[in-house]
């Protein structure tokens, strides 16, 4: 694990269209990565830190709060820390183009 990496759980890189909802807004987003405790989505606007947020992947909804929102090149990358009663797993839903980084020697 890189010293700058703050995650402690196994992370999966993916590319899937998902729905993100917060504070009366609802937009389509690109799911960049996911882990049992959170996810990163790419959206066109910043979302305030600490904002409650809902992430829908297929028919599955995940609730949490925004843990970061950073502009990179062409959009905002928003980190979602899942709520205590929300946890993702491959048994729950498998996003499209899911890649396990531990199998690639990157984690």
C-alpha positions in Angstrom: 0.0 0.0 0.0 1.4 3.4 -0.9 2.1 5.7 2.0 -0.4 8.3 0.6 -3.1 5.7 0.4 -5.7 6.1 3.2 -7.8 3.1 2.5 -7.4 0.0 4.7 -9.7 -2.4 2.8 -9.4 -4.1 -0.5 -10.4 -1.8 -3.4 -11.8 -2.7 -6.8 -11.3 -0.5 -9.9 -14.4 -0.4 -12.1 -16.2 1.6 -14.8 -19.9 1.6 -14.5 -22.7 4.2 -14.9 -24.5 4.8 -11.6 -27.0 7.2 -10.1 -25.9 9.6 -7.4 -28.4 11.6 -5.3 -27.8 14.3 -2.7 -29.7 17.3 -1.3 -32.5 17.2 -3.9 -30.0 16.6 -6.8 -29.8 13.4 -8.9 -27.2 12.8 -11.6 -25.7 10.0 -13.5 -22.1 9.4 -12.6 -19.2 7.1 -13.4 -18.2 4.6 -10.7 -14.4 4.7 -10.6 -13.7 2.3 -7.7 -15.5 0.5 -4.9 -14.7 -1.3 -1.6 -16.8 -2.7 1.2 -16.6 0.6 3.0 -16.9 3.1 0.2 -16.7 4.2 -3.4 -15.4 6.9 -5.7 -17.6 8.4 -8.4 -16.9 11.0 -11.1 -19.4 13.8 -11.4 -19.5 17.2 -13.2 -19.8 19.3 -10.0 -18.3 19.3 -6.5 -20.4 17.9 -3.7 -19.8 19.3 -0.2 -17.8 17.3 2.3 -20.0 15.5 4.9 -23.1 15.7 2.6 -25.4 12.6 2.9 -25.4 10.8 -0.4 -27.2 7.9 -2.1 -25.5 5.7 -4.7 -27.5 3.4 -6.9 -25.8 0.6 -8.8 -28.4 -1.4 -10.8 -31.2 -2.1 -8.3 -29.0 -1.7 -5.2 -28.8 1.5 -3.1 -25.9 2.4 -0.9 -26.1 5.3 1.5 -23.2 7.3 3.0 -21.5 10.7 3.2 -19.0 12.5 1.0 -15.5 12.1 2.3 -13.7 14.1 -0.4 -14.4 16.0 -3.6 -11.4 16.8 -5.8 -11.3 18.2 -9.3 -9.0 16.3 -11.7 -8.6 17.1 -15.4 -12.3 16.8 -16.5 -14.5 16.3 -13.5 -14.9 15.9 -9.8 -13.9 12.7 -8.1 -16.1 12.3 -5.1 -15.4 9.8 -2.3 -18.4 8.2 -0.6 -17.9 6.6 2.8 -20.7 4.1 3.2 -23.0 4.3 6.3 -22.5 1.7 9.0 -25.5 -0.3 7.8 -24.4 -0.2 4.2 -21.6 -2.4 2.9 -20.8 -3.4 -0.7 -19.6 -6.9 -1.7 -19.3 -8.8 -4.9 -22.2 -10.9 -3.6 -24.4 -7.7 -3.5 -23.8 -6.3 -7.0 -20.9 -6.6 -9.5 -20.2 -3.3 -11.3 -19.2 -3.5 -15.0 -15.5 -3.8 -15.8 -14.6 -4.7 -12.2 -10.8 -5.2 -11.6 -9.3 -6.6 -8.4 -6.1 -4.6 -7.9 -4.6 -7.2 -5.6 -4.5 -9.7 -8.5 -2.5 -7.1 -10.6 0.2 -6.6 -8.0 -0.8 -3.0 -7.4 -2.0 -3.2 -3.8 
